[in-house]
Amino acid sequence: MKHLLVFIGCLLLPWLMQAQETTTEVDALTLRLDSVVKANLPSGSNVGIMVYDLMSGKTAYEYQSEMLGRPASTMKLLTSITALSLPQSEEPFRTELWYDGEIKQDTLYGNVYVVGGFDPEFDEEALNLFADNIAALKVRHIAGYVYGDVSMKDSLYWGSGWLWDDNPEAFQPYLSPLMLNKGAVKITATAANAGERAHIVATPASTYYTISNQTVSKQTKAGAFKVTRGWLENDNHIIVSGNISNRGTASINMYRSQDFFMHTLLDQLKTRGVVVAQGYGYTELPTNGCKQLVVYLTPMQDVLNEMLKESDNLNAEAMLYRIAAQTTGKKHLSAADGTDAIKKLIGRLGLKADNYRLVDGCGLSNYDYLSPQLLVAFLRYAYTNQSIYQRLLKALPIGGIDGTLKTRMRRGTPSYNVVHAKTGSYTAVNCLAGYLKTRSGHDIAFAIMNQNALSAQAARNFQDKLCDELITTPLLR
């Protein structure tokens, strides 16, 4: 009997040693991350954390991982991963130009149609291409209208829960299937001689807005450089004021993006000698009798890169409506049509969509509520689908290198060039979620959601410290 027990003990000893080693390593990580939370969590704030070892398929660490919080721009992860999961995920964003009627001599007896596909990267160069194609018809007059077809989405130009007083910041544009230059005007003010008005350049050029130059060059008493407009009155009169010591730049949104697009297109036609008798209006493209002039295409990856690297809200909302269009096949879409598709993916991942609240695609809304567990579930799903993962990884900011992580995780820290993650930040909310690789070779998905942290810098330092510890602490082999 003794020999049997000794034999069994010999068989079990390696397993027991491995189990002890496993327990020790897990405990070491837990102890180190717990100590970071205790020592570095900003006073008066709260946090939810989930860390998942993608190599072992196990949760490596969690701290209030089911706690609901406002995700800010980490909401863009759910939007982008859902978009990448669809069969049509690689289709480009489209803006189309059509016309109908007949051309006799130098007149088009008909109409021109611009069909919006919610391309958030449609810029002045693309608009000039459209104007050139119309002029190439060799007409001097358009007897009808230049119509915009904005039937892709409903008429709501802001998301539910967006803050009215963020207007007229360019990060909160007026949403439309027809967007020019992200619905914003860029102002560049260059100093002249001391005491004189600065030189102002606005792009794209358009008669849709006017500018009042109230700047003073090289006079600090003139106050800080500022660009605004009469946004409470829906006024597109831009006021540029303050001191310009060298150069100042700012972008400001335009009231009614679709009108900005159409008005500026007519401006460009006028410079090419094309007069539109009836001006512009809005209608749907007729189902027959039209000829296509040109289609402007923007690759989906270009939109995704800007959406995640630079945390572009317009790109995220465009992606949400694209999801809605691809999953419903209908027009006059709402944000709910897009979030419904995200909720279906939540269900496929084994979680209950009713446990969360999703109302927009970018995270600007104060009504969005997610958990670290949900964010990590989406990151895990993407990791197991290499086509999704590679496109997502390409678009995520890299610690210390680019995007919204360029000025964080400096060279010399463990997280430098190792963390690929989406940031999320507005007043009292700071989140970070994405991937990293530990020094022991493990791929990790993680989510950190800081809430009620008035010091954004303290919250970011806390997140960076957690990432450093994750990278350097040994995990299971």
C-alpha positions in Angstrom: 0.0 0.0 0.0 2.9 2.3 0.9 4.5 1.7 -2.5 1.2 2.4 -4.2 0.8 5.8 -2.4 4.4 6.7 -3.2 3.8 5.8 -6.9 0.6 7.9 -7.0 2.5 10.8 -5.3 5.2 10.6 -7.9 2.6 10.9 -10.6 0.8 13.8 -9.0 3.9 15.8 -7.9 4.6 17.4 -11.3 0.9 18.3 -11.6 0.9 19.8 -8.1 4.0 21.7 -8.8 2.5 23.1 -12.0 -0.7 24.0 -10.2 1.3 25.8 -7.5 3.3 27.6 -10.1 0.1 28.6 -11.9 -1.4 29.9 -8.6 1.7 31.8 -7.8 1.8 33.5 -11.2 -1.9 34.4 -11.1 -1.5 35.7 -7.6 1.5 37.8 -8.5 -0.4 39.5 -11.3 -3.4 40.1 -9.1 -1.3 41.5 -6.3 0.6 43.8 -8.6 -2.5 45.1 -10.3 -4.4 45.4 -7.1 -1.5 47.5 -5.7 -1.6 49.8 -8.8 -5.4 50.3 -8.3 -4.9 51.1 -4.6 -2.0 53.4 -5.1 -2.9 55.2 -8.3 -6.7 55.3 -8.7 -7.6 59.0 -8.7 -9.2 60.1 -5.5 -13.0 60.1 -5.5 -13.2 58.2 -8.8 -14.1 54.6 -9.7 -12.9 52.1 -12.2 -13.8 48.8 -13.9 -11.1 46.6 -15.4 -10.9 43.4 -17.3 -7.8 41.6 -18.6 -8.1 38.5 -20.7 -5.3 36.2 -21.8 -6.0 35.4 -25.4 -3.3 32.7 -25.4 -4.7 30.6 -22.6 -8.3 31.6 -23.1 -8.8 32.7 -19.5 -9.5 35.9 -17.6 -6.1 37.0 -16.1 -7.5 39.9 -13.9 -10.7 41.7 -13.3 -11.8 44.5 -11.0 -15.5 45.4 -11.2 -15.5 44.1 -14.7 -19.3 44.2 -15.0 -19.6 47.8 -13.7 -21.5 50.0 -16.2 -19.9 53.2 -17.2 -19.9 55.7 -20.0 -17.4 54.5 -22.6 -16.7 57.8 -24.4 -14.8 57.0 -27.6 -14.2 53.3 -26.7 -17.7 53.0 -28.0 -16.0 53.2 -31.4 -14.7 49.6 -30.8 -18.2 48.1 -30.8 -19.1 50.1 -33.9 -15.9 49.2 -35.9 -15.9 45.5 -34.9 -19.6 45.2 -35.9 -18.9 46.9 -39.2 -15.9 44.6 -39.9 -18.0 41.5 -39.1 -20.5 42.1 -41.9 -20.2 40.3 -45.3 -20.0 43.7 -47.1 -17.3 45.1 -44.7 -14.8 45.8 -47.5 -17.2 47.8 -49.7 -16.1 51.4 -50.1 -18.2 54.5 -49.1 -19.9 55.9 -52.2 -21.0 59.4 -53.3 -22.7 59.3 -56.7 -23.3 62.0 -59.4 -26.2 61.5 -61.9 -28.2 63.6 -64.4 -31.4 63.4 -66.4 -33.1 65.2 -69.3 -31.5 66.3 -72.6 -28.6 68.4 -73.6 -29.3 70.8 -76.4 -26.6 73.2 -77.5 -25.2 74.5 -74.2 -28.2 73.8 -71.9 -29.1 70.7 -69.9 -32.9 70.6 -69.9 -33.0 68.4 -66.8 -31.5 68.0 -63.3 -28.3 66.9 -61.7 -28.4 64.6 -58.6 -25.8 64.1 -55.9 -26.6 60.9 -54.0 -25.1 60.9 -50.5 -23.6 57.7 -49.1 -22.4 59.3 -45.8 -18.7 59.4 -46.8 -17.0 61.3 -44.0 -13.8 61.7 -46.0 -15.4 63.5 -48.9 -13.3 66.7 -49.3 -12.8 69.8 -51.5 -10.8 67.8 -54.0 -13.7 65.3 -54.4 -16.2 68.2 -54.8 -14.0 69.7 -57.5 -14.1 66.4 -59.3 -17.9 66.5 -59.3 -17.9 70.0 -60.6 -15.4 69.1 -63.3 -17.6 66.2 -64.4 -20.7 68.4 -64.7 -18.7 71.0 -66.6 -17.4 68.2 -68.9 -21.0 67.9 -70.3 -20.1 71.1 -72.1 -23.2 72.9 -70.7 -23.4 76.5 -69.6 -26.8 76.3 -68.2 -28.7 73.7 -66.1 -32.4 74.5 -66.6 -33.5 72.5 -63.6 -32.1 71.9 -60.1 -29.0 70.4 -58.7 -30.6 68.0 -56.2 -29.1 66.4 -53.2 -30.4 62.9 -52.3 -30.0 62.6 -48.5 -32.5 59.8 -48.2 -30.0 57.4 -46.7 -30.8 58.6 -43.1 -33.4 60.4 -41.1 -33.4 64.2 -40.6 -31.9 64.2 -37.1 -28.5 65.9 -37.4 -27.2 65.1 -33.9 -27.1 62.0 -31.8 -29.3 61.3 -28.7 -27.6 62.6 -25.6 -25.1 64.9 -27.4 -24.4 68.1 -25.6 -25.9 71.3 -27.2 -23.1 73.5 -25.8 -20.4 71.4 -27.6 -21.6 73.3 -30.7 -19.9 74.8 -32.8 -16.9 72.5 -32.1 -15.8 70.6 -35.2 -15.8 67.3 -33.2 -19.6 67.6 -33.1 -20.7 68.0 -36.8 -24.2 68.3 -38.2 -24.7 64.8 -39.6 -25.9 64.2 -43.2 -25.4 61.7 -46.0 -23.7 64.6 -47.8 -20.7 65.8 -45.9 -18.0 68.2 -47.2 -14.8 68.6 -45.3 -16.4 66.9 -42.3 -19.0 69.6 -42.3 -16.4 72.1 -41.0 -14.4 75.1 -42.1 -10.7 75.4 -41.2 -9.5 78.9 -40.3 -5.9 79.8 -40.5 -4.8 83.2 -39.2 -1.2 84.4 -39.9 0.2 87.4 -38.1 0.9 90.7 -39.9 2.7 93.7 -38.5 2.1 94.4 -34.9 -1.3 95.9 -34.2 -2.7 95.0 -37.7 -5.3 92.4 -38.5 -4.0 89.0 -39.1 -4.3 87.4 -42.6 -7.2 85.0 -42.6 -7.6 81.9 -44.9 -10.7 79.7 -44.8 -11.0 76.3 -46.4 -13.0 75.1 -48.2 -13.8 78.5 -49.8 -17.5 79.0 -50.0 -20.1 81.8 -50.1 -22.1 79.7 -47.6 -20.4 81.5 -44.7 -19.1 85.0 -44.0 -16.1 86.0 -41.9 -15.5 88.9 -39.5 -11.8 89.4 -38.8 -11.4 90.9 -35.3 -7.8 89.7 -34.7 -4.8 91.8 -33.7 -1.3 90.8 -34.6 1.4 90.5 -31.9 -0.7 92.2 -29.2 -1.2 89.9 -26.1 -3.7 92.3 -24.6 -6.1 91.3 -27.4 -6.6 88.0 -25.6 -6.5 84.4 -26.8 -7.1 83.4 -30.4 -10.7 82.3 -30.8 -13.0 81.2 -33.7 -16.7 81.0 -33.2 -20.0 81.8 -35.0 -23.5 82.8 -34.0 -24.4 79.2 -33.2 -27.3 79.9 -30.9 -29.1 81.6 -33.9 -27.9 78.9 -36.4 -25.8 81.6 -38.0 -22.9 80.8 -40.2 -21.1 84.1 -39.8 -17.6 83.2 -38.5 -15.9 85.5 -36.0 -12.2 85.3 -35.7 -10.7 87.2 -32.8 -7.8 87.5 -30.4 -4.0 87.9 -30.6 -2.1 86.2 -33.4 1.6 86.1 -32.5 2.6 83.8 -35.4 -0.1 81.5 -36.6 -3.4 80.1 -35.3 -5.6 77.4 -36.7 -9.0 76.2 -35.7 -12.0 74.3 -37.3 -15.6 75.2 -36.7 -18.7 73.3 -37.8 -21.3 74.6 -40.2 -25.0 74.7 -39.5 -26.7 72.1 -41.9 -23.9 70.1 -43.5 -26.0 69.2 -46.5 -26.6 72.8 -47.4 -22.9 73.5 -46.9 -22.2 70.7 -49.4 -24.8 71.8 -52.0 -24.2 75.5 -51.8 -20.4 75.1 -52.2 -21.0 72.7 -55.2 -23.0 75.5 -56.9 -20.1 77.9 -56.1 -17.7 75.6 -57.9 -20.0 75.3 -60.9 -20.3 79.0 -61.1 -16.5 79.4 -61.3 -16.6 77.0 -64.2 -19.2 79.1 -66.0 -22.1 76.8 -65.3 -25.3 78.5 -64.1 -28.0 76.6 -62.3 -31.4 78.2 -63.0 -33.3 76.8 -60.1 -30.5 76.5 -57.6 -30.4 73.4 -55.3 -33.0 71.3 -53.6 -33.5 67.9 -52.1 -35.2 64.8 -53.6 -34.5 61.1 -54.2 -32.8 60.0 -57.3 -35.5 58.9 -59.8 -35.6 55.1 -60.4 -35.2 55.5 -64.2 -34.2 57.9 -66.9 -30.9 59.0 -65.2 -27.4 58.7 -66.5 -24.4 58.3 -64.1 -21.6 60.7 -64.4 -19.1 59.6 -61.7 -18.9 57.7 -58.4 -16.5 58.8 -55.8 -15.2 56.0 -53.6 -13.5 56.1 -50.3 -12.0 52.8 -49.0 -13.5 51.5 -45.8 -10.1 51.1 -44.2 -9.4 54.8 -44.7 -12.6 55.7 -42.8 -11.7 53.1 -40.1 -8.2 54.4 -39.7 -9.3 58.0 -39.1 -12.1 56.8 -36.9 -9.8 54.9 -34.5 -6.4 56.6 -34.8 -7.7 60.1 -34.5 -11.0 59.2 -32.7 -13.1 60.9 -35.4 -16.7 61.1 -34.3 -18.1 61.8 -37.8 -16.4 58.7 -39.1 -17.9 56.6 -36.3 -21.4 57.9 -37.0 -21.0 57.3 -40.7 -19.9 53.8 -39.9 -23.0 53.3 -37.7 -25.3 54.3 -40.6 -23.4 52.2 -43.0 -24.0 49.2 -40.6 -27.7 50.2 -40.6 -27.9 50.3 -44.4 -26.1 47.0 -44.9 -28.2 45.1 -42.3 -31.6 46.5 -43.1 -31.4 47.4 -46.8 -33.7 50.4 -46.2 -33.5 54.2 -46.4 -34.3 57.0 -44.0 -32.2 55.2 -41.4 -32.0 56.0 -37.7 -29.1 55.5 -35.3 -31.2 52.8 -33.6 -31.1 50.8 -36.9 -27.3 50.7 -36.5 -27.2 50.0 -32.7 -29.7 47.2 -33.2 -27.1 45.4 -35.3 -24.5 45.9 -32.6 -26.9 44.5 -30.1 -27.4 41.4 -32.2 -23.6 40.8 -32.1 -23.7 41.2 -28.4 -26.2 38.4 -28.2 -24.1 36.2 -30.5 -21.2 36.7 -28.0 -23.3 35.2 -25.2 -24.2 38.5 -23.4 -27.5 40.2 -22.9 -27.9 43.5 -24.9 -30.5 44.7 -22.5 -27.8 44.9 -19.8 -26.2 47.8 -21.7 -27.3 51.0 -23.4 -26.1 52.0 -26.8 -27.5 55.1 -28.6 -24.8 56.3 -31.0 -21.7 55.0 -32.8 -19.0 57.3 -31.4 -19.6 57.6 -27.7 -20.4 61.3 -27.6 -23.7 60.5 -26.0 -24.0 60.7 -22.2 -26.7 57.9 -22.5 -24.2 55.2 -23.6 -23.4 52.6 -20.9 -21.1 49.7 -21.3 -18.8 47.5 -19.2 -15.2 46.4 -19.4 -16.5 42.9 -19.8 -18.5 43.9 -22.9 -15.5 45.7 -24.5 -13.3 42.7 -23.9 -15.9 40.4 -25.4 -15.8 42.3 -28.6 -12.0 42.4 -28.6 -11.9 38.6 -28.1 -14.3 38.1 -30.9 -12.2 40.3 -33.2 -9.0 38.4 -32.2 -10.5 35.0 -33.2 -11.4 36.3 -36.7 -8.1 37.2 -38.3 -9.6 39.2 -41.1 -11.3 41.5 -38.6 -8.4 41.5 -36.2 -5.8 42.6 -38.8 -7.9 45.4 -40.1 -8.7 46.5 -36.6 -5.1 46.3 -35.3 -4.0 48.4 -38.3 -6.4 51.2 -37.3 -5.8 51.3 -33.5 -3.5 53.9 -32.0 -0.1 52.6 -30.9 1.4 53.6 -27.6 3.9 56.5 -28.0 3.7 56.2 -31.8 0.6 57.7 -33.3 -3.1 58.7 -33.0 -4.5 59.6 -29.6 -1.7 57.6 -27.9 1.1 59.5 -29.6 1.9 61.7 -26.5 1.4 58.8 -24.0 3.5 55.8 -23.2 6.8 57.5 -24.0 9.9 55.8 -25.4 11.6 53.8 -22.6 8.4 52.7 -20.9 7.2 49.1 -21.2 4.1 50.2 -23.1 5.9 52.1 -25.8 5.1 50.6 -29.3 3.4 47.6 -27.5 -0.1 48.8 -26.6 -2.6 49.0 -29.5 -5.7 50.6 -27.9 -8.6 52.9 -28.3 -8.9 55.9 -26.0 -12.1 57.4 -24.7 -12.3 60.7 -22.9 -14.6 63.5 -22.0 -15.2 65.4 -18.7 -14.7 62.9 -15.8 -14.5 59.9 -18.1 -11.3 58.3 -19.3 -11.2 54.8 -20.8 -8.7 52.7 -22.6 -9.3 49.3 -24.3 -7.4 47.2 -26.8 -4.5 44.8 -27.1 -1.0 44.4 -25.8 1.7 41.7 -25.8 3.4 40.8 -22.5 7.1 40.2 -22.3 6.4 36.5 -21.7 4.7 36.4 -25.2 1.1 36.5 -24.3 -1.5 38.4 -26.4 -3.8 40.3 -24.0 -7.2 42.0 -24.5 -8.0 44.6 -21.9 -10.4 47.3 -20.9 -10.0 50.0 -18.3 -13.0 52.4 -17.7 -12.2 55.3 -15.3 -15.4 57.1 -14.2 -15.7 60.3 -12.1 -12.1 61.2 -12.6 -11.9 65.0 -12.9 -8.2 64.9 -13.6 -7.8 63.4 -17.1 -4.0 63.3 -16.7 -4.3 61.3 -13.4 -6.6 58.8 -15.0 -4.3 58.4 -18.0 -1.3 57.9 -15.8 -3.2 55.2 -14.0 -4.1 53.4 -17.2 -0.5 53.6 -18.5 0.8 52.2 -15.2 -1.6 49.3 -15.4 -0.4 48.5 -19.0 3.2 48.7 -17.9 2.5 46.2 -15.1 0.6 43.9 -17.4 3.5 43.8 -19.9 6.2 43.1 -17.4 4.4 40.7 -15.0 4.8 37.1 -16.0 1.7 35.2 -17.1 1.0 31.6 -17.5 3.3 29.8 -19.9 
